[in-house]
Amino acid sequence: MRILTLNCNGVRSAASKGLFDWLPSQAADVVCLQETKAQEHQLGDSQVVRADTLERRQQAVEHVVAAAEVAAAIDRDQVGG
């Protein structure tokens, strides 16, 4: 699973700089954007891909949590703890 997290410092500005052209090339299963500085209604439908059901949203959250747990376990192993 590939999880991409990005501080985009304004998603509309990032979009004008090619964010939505670049994202597909990253082949991410989950994309987390921070500092979007926009409400969903300010974005066009072509710029927003929604988890269209509560079940899909929950699955996405579970994947992110599981990946974070794996990363934490790897980190603990690397520092000898």
C-alpha angles and dihedrals in degrees: 000000000000118000119187122196121186136178096213096179092217118002095214091055091044090050091054088053093053105269094141092047091050099045098072091055089061093064092213121173092203127023120195117191122195128190092024092158090200138095118230092249089060091063127075118243090249089061097051127066109186132198090242099204135040088241092057091047090052091049090052091050091048091052092051092048092048091050091049090051091052092048091050091050092050090049091051090051092050094052093044098248 
